Amino acid sequence: MQELIILLLLGLALGYLGWRAYRSVAVKQAGCGKGCGCETDSAPKVLIRK
């Protein structure tokens, strides 16, 4: 029973570390991340002329 609890805690800890690692390398959106809408306004628009 004790081994099962230890393995469960180890699995949760590894899952948490994996989630944190994924979030650190995942693509981040522009803006402040507070949900104020600045991420759509702050990105400059580039016009390419042919």
C-alpha positions, 0 to 999 in steps of 0.5 A: 500500500505504501509503494502505491502511494509513493508511486502515485505521488511520484507520478503526480510530481513528474506530471507537474514537472512535465506540464511546467516544461511544456508551458515554458516551451509552448508558443506564447501569444503576444500581449500581456496575458491579462485578457484585456484585448491588447494582444490583438492591438499590439501586434503591428500589421505588415503590408507587403507590396509587390 
